Amino acid sequence: MHRMSLEEAEVLAKAVLNAQGFNQEQTQALSQAVIAGQRDECHSHGLYRLLNCVKTLAAGKVVANAQPEVHDHAPGIVRVDAKGGFSQLAFEAGLPILTAKAREQGIAALAINHCVHFSALWVEIEAITDQGLVALACNPSHAWVAPAGGNRPLLGTNPLAFGWPRPNGQPPFIFDFATSAIARGDIELHHRENKPIPEGWGIDRLGQHSQNPADVLDGALLTFGGHKGSALSIMIELIAGPLIGDLTSAESLAYDDGAGASPYHGELILAMDPERFLGSTLEDYMARAEDLFSSIIAQGARLPSQRRYTARQRTQKEGISIPESLYQELSRLARL
């Protein structure tokens, strides 16, 4: 393993992106996303994802100097055309208007179109909860997942994320999970490390359950929870695809045309203002939410994201570790 500080990791990430041709705005947004993943020990969405960024650019499937266009579409809707760039910069462009609309209307939506996507949604969710707002986000991906009862990939990993702000400087309540049994990036990491995957993550090309990550990457992932995860995944296909005028996961994969690039599609983000909903009763009902969280912890259960926040405190002091092979690969890309 190769150890480095978060500052050193950020320098490396920016060096890779700059050397490969991304402009300063895209580089800044992308590096923040991968460093956030590495900082919180979400390894499949950390520095490893730089390899996907570079591969996607080399395949001609992302615009390295894209400048997002923001459209004030309706009283409760802001649209951002990512212009074929990665989603991070488009999100940053739309966030101020989304926040303002949510405070005015009580609820508002941000639709990002024509974006390339690779990152965890909790990074965006946390940016919204930092504003004291409740957040929900979802997006399709590539058709890598078989629907419940099916045996061929049709749905995306289709993540769903939610965030609830908490008082007194406490970290927000956030969950972010794929509607597949596991994120595809985790299977890719198992494949890189020549490790078998657990039963139930996926099937091979013949529709048979497999613990070989290569066979599953060539076959299909499965949804979590059988038909329930499948239904949620289909919902995400609809509300973050046709509803916002963008691609489904099958259409994203067809657009990729075998390039093996990151998915190209849209993203739907909702922001809700508790103060607008609750008015003078805000403190009372936010306190009730805290009672719920306390009751969960009192049973010995942990809240989603607690592991991430613990990892964040540790890595901010101690730095991070990545496989030496990954460090060498990134160093070559950075031309160090």
C-alpha positions in Angstrom: 0.0 0.0 0.0 1.1 3.6 -0.7 0.3 6.1 2.1 -0.1 9.8 1.5 -1.8 12.8 3.0 -5.1 14.1 1.6 -3.3 17.2 0.3 -0.8 14.9 -1.6 -3.7 12.9 -2.9 -5.4 16.0 -4.2 -2.2 17.2 -5.9 -2.0 13.8 -7.6 -5.6 13.8 -8.7 -5.3 17.3 -10.2 -2.0 16.3 -11.9 -3.7 13.3 -13.6 -6.7 15.4 -14.8 -4.6 18.3 -16.0 -2.1 16.0 -17.8 -4.9 14.3 -19.6 -6.4 17.5 -20.9 -9.3 18.5 -18.5 -9.6 22.3 -18.0 -9.2 23.9 -14.6 -12.9 24.1 -13.8 -13.5 20.4 -14.6 -10.3 19.4 -12.9 -11.2 21.2 -9.7 -14.7 19.7 -9.5 -13.6 16.2 -10.4 -10.7 16.1 -8.0 -12.9 17.3 -5.1 -15.3 14.4 -5.8 -12.6 11.6 -5.9 -10.8 13.0 -2.8 -14.1 13.1 -0.9 -14.6 9.4 -1.7 -11.0 8.5 -0.7 -11.2 10.6 2.4 -14.3 8.8 3.6 -12.8 5.4 2.6 -15.3 4.8 -0.2 -12.5 3.2 -2.2 -14.6 2.3 -5.3 -15.4 6.1 -5.7 -12.0 7.5 -4.7 -8.8 7.9 -6.6 -9.5 4.7 -8.5 -12.3 6.6 -10.3 -9.6 8.7 -12.0 -8.9 5.7 -14.3 -12.5 5.8 -15.5 -12.3 9.6 -16.1 -9.2 9.1 -18.2 -10.6 6.1 -20.1 -13.9 8.0 -20.8 -11.9 11.0 -22.2 -9.7 8.7 -24.3 -12.8 7.1 -25.8 -14.2 10.5 -26.8 -17.2 10.1 -24.5 -16.8 13.2 -22.3 -16.0 16.9 -23.1 -12.9 17.9 -21.2 -13.6 21.7 -21.3 -17.4 21.6 -21.0 -19.0 24.7 -19.7 -22.5 24.0 -18.2 -25.5 26.1 -19.1 -28.0 27.0 -16.4 -31.7 27.5 -17.3 -34.2 28.9 -14.8 -36.9 26.5 -16.2 -39.9 27.1 -13.9 -40.6 28.5 -10.4 -39.7 25.1 -8.8 -37.3 23.8 -11.5 -33.7 24.6 -12.5 -32.1 22.7 -15.4 -28.4 22.5 -16.1 -27.1 21.3 -19.5 -23.7 19.7 -18.7 -22.8 20.0 -22.4 -21.3 16.5 -22.3 -19.1 17.1 -19.3 -19.0 15.3 -16.0 -21.8 16.0 -13.7 -19.9 17.6 -10.8 -19.4 21.0 -12.4 -23.0 21.1 -13.7 -24.2 20.4 -10.1 -22.0 23.2 -8.8 -23.5 25.6 -11.4 -27.1 24.7 -10.5 -26.8 24.5 -6.7 -27.2 28.2 -5.8 -30.5 28.5 -7.8 -31.8 25.1 -6.5 -31.2 26.4 -2.9 -32.9 29.7 -3.6 -35.9 28.1 -5.2 -36.3 25.6 -2.3 -36.2 28.4 0.2 -38.8 30.3 -1.8 -41.1 27.4 -2.8 -40.5 24.9 0.0 -39.4 22.3 -2.6 -37.4 22.5 -5.8 -35.9 20.3 -8.4 -32.6 20.3 -10.3 -32.4 18.4 -13.5 -28.9 17.9 -14.9 -28.9 16.8 -18.6 -26.3 15.5 -21.0 -23.8 14.7 -18.2 -21.3 11.9 -17.7 -21.5 10.4 -14.3 -19.2 8.3 -12.1 -19.3 9.7 -8.6 -21.2 8.9 -5.3 -24.3 11.0 -4.8 -23.7 11.6 -1.1 -21.1 14.3 -2.1 -23.9 16.3 -3.7 -26.4 15.5 -1.0 -24.0 16.7 1.7 -23.6 20.0 -0.2 -27.4 20.5 0.1 -27.7 19.5 3.7 -25.0 22.0 4.5 -27.5 24.6 3.4 -30.0 23.2 6.0 -32.1 21.5 3.4 -33.4 18.0 3.0 -32.2 16.4 -0.2 -33.0 13.5 -2.5 -31.1 12.5 -5.7 -31.0 9.6 -8.2 -29.7 8.8 -11.7 -29.6 5.9 -14.2 -26.3 4.5 -15.3 -25.4 1.9 -17.9 -27.6 -1.2 -18.4 -25.5 -3.5 -16.2 -28.3 -5.0 -14.0 -31.0 -7.6 -14.7 -34.5 -6.9 -13.5 -36.0 -9.2 -10.9 -36.9 -12.5 -12.7 -34.8 -11.6 -15.7 -31.4 -12.8 -16.8 -30.0 -10.1 -19.0 -28.8 -6.5 -18.2 -31.4 -3.8 -18.7 -31.4 -1.5 -15.7 -28.6 0.6 -14.3 -27.0 0.4 -10.8 -29.3 3.4 -10.3 -28.3 4.9 -7.0 -30.7 6.6 -4.6 -29.5 9.1 -2.0 -31.2 11.0 0.8 -30.0 13.6 3.3 -31.4 15.2 6.4 -29.7 18.1 8.1 -29.0 17.9 11.8 -28.5 20.7 14.4 -25.6 21.7 16.5 -22.9 20.8 14.0 -23.8 17.1 13.9 -23.1 15.3 10.6 -26.3 14.9 8.5 -28.2 11.7 8.2 -27.3 10.5 4.7 -27.7 7.3 2.8 -26.6 6.6 -0.7 -26.9 3.1 -2.2 -27.2 1.5 -5.5 -30.4 -0.4 -6.2 -28.2 -3.2 -7.5 -26.9 -5.6 -4.8 -23.6 -3.8 -4.9 -22.0 -0.9 -6.9 -20.3 -2.1 -10.1 -17.1 -0.4 -9.0 -16.9 -2.8 -6.0 -17.0 -5.7 -8.5 -14.3 -4.1 -10.6 -12.1 -3.7 -7.5 -12.6 -7.4 -6.7 -11.6 -8.2 -10.3 -8.5 -6.0 -10.1 -7.5 -7.8 -6.8 -8.4 -11.3 -8.1 -10.9 -11.8 -5.3 -14.2 -13.7 -5.5 -17.4 -11.8 -4.9 -20.2 -12.9 -2.5 -23.1 -15.0 -3.8 -26.0 -13.0 -4.9 -24.2 -10.0 -6.4 -24.6 -11.2 -10.0 -25.0 -13.7 -12.7 -22.9 -14.8 -15.7 -23.9 -14.6 -19.4 -26.0 -17.8 -19.1 -28.0 -16.4 -16.2 -26.3 -18.5 -13.6 -25.2 -17.2 -10.2 -21.5 -16.6 -10.1 -18.8 -15.5 -7.6 -16.3 -14.8 -10.3 -16.2 -11.0 -10.8 -15.1 -11.3 -14.4 -18.1 -13.5 -15.2 -20.5 -11.0 -13.6 -18.9 -8.0 -15.3 -19.6 -9.9 -18.5 -23.1 -11.0 -17.4 -25.3 -8.9 -15.1 -25.6 -7.6 -11.6 -28.7 -8.3 -9.6 -30.9 -5.9 -7.7 -31.0 -5.8 -3.9 -34.1 -7.2 -2.3 -35.4 -9.0 -5.4 -38.5 -7.4 -6.8 -38.4 -4.4 -4.4 -35.0 -3.2 -5.5 -36.0 -3.9 -9.1 -39.1 -1.7 -8.7 -37.1 1.2 -7.2 -34.5 0.9 -10.0 -37.3 1.1 -12.6 -38.7 4.2 -10.8 -35.3 5.8 -11.1 -35.0 5.0 -14.8 -38.3 6.9 -15.2 -38.0 10.0 -13.0 -34.3 10.6 -13.9 -34.7 9.6 -17.5 -37.8 10.3 -19.6 -39.3 12.7 -17.0 -36.3 15.1 -17.3 -35.8 14.4 -21.0 -32.8 12.2 -20.8 -31.5 8.7 -21.4 -32.4 5.4 -19.8 -29.6 3.1 -18.8 -30.1 0.9 -21.9 -29.9 4.0 -24.0 -26.7 5.2 -22.2 -25.1 1.8 -22.9 -26.1 2.0 -26.5 -24.5 5.5 -26.7 -21.3 4.1 -25.2 -21.2 1.6 -28.2 -18.6 -0.6 -26.6 -16.2 2.1 -25.5 -16.3 1.1 -21.8 -16.7 4.7 -20.8 -18.6 6.1 -17.8 -22.4 6.4 -18.2 -24.0 9.3 -20.1 -27.4 10.3 -18.9 -29.2 12.8 -16.6 -29.7 13.3 -12.9 -32.6 14.4 -10.8 -32.1 16.2 -7.5 -34.8 17.5 -5.1 -34.2 20.0 -2.3 -36.8 20.6 0.5 -36.7 23.4 3.1 -37.9 22.3 6.6 -38.4 25.9 7.7 -40.7 26.5 4.8 -42.7 23.4 5.5 -42.8 23.8 9.3 -42.6 27.6 10.1 -42.8 28.3 13.8 -42.9 24.5 14.6 -39.5 23.9 13.0 -37.5 23.3 16.2 -40.2 21.0 17.6 -40.2 18.7 14.7 -36.5 18.7 14.1 -36.2 17.7 17.8 -38.5 14.8 17.1 -36.2 13.7 14.3 -33.3 13.7 16.7 -35.4 11.6 19.1 -35.7 9.0 16.3 -32.0 9.0 15.6 -31.3 8.7 19.4 -33.7 5.7 19.7 -31.9 4.0 16.8 -28.5 4.4 18.3 -29.8 3.4 21.8 -30.5 -0.1 20.3 -26.9 -0.5 19.3 -27.6 0.2 15.6 -25.7 2.7 13.6 -27.0 5.4 11.4 -26.1 5.3 7.7 -22.8 7.3 7.0 -21.5 7.0 10.5 -18.7 4.8 9.2 -17.9 7.4 6.6 -17.7 10.2 9.2 -15.5 8.1 11.5 -13.2 7.4 8.5 -13.2 11.1 7.6 -11.9 12.1 11.1 -9.2 9.4 10.8 -7.9 10.2 7.3 -7.9 13.9 7.9 -5.3 13.2 10.6 -3.5 10.1 9.3 -3.9 10.4 5.5 -5.0 7.6 3.2 -3.7 4.4 1.7 -4.1 3.1 -1.9 -2.6 0.0 -3.5 0.9 0.7 -4.8 -0.1 -0.6 -8.2 -2.8 2.1 -8.4 -0.4 4.8 -7.2 2.1 3.9 -9.9 -0.7 3.8 -12.6 -1.9 7.2 -11.6 1.6 8.6 -11.4 2.2 7.5 -15.0 -1.0 9.2 -16.1 0.1 12.4 -14.2 3.4 12.1 -16.0 5.2 12.5 -12.7 
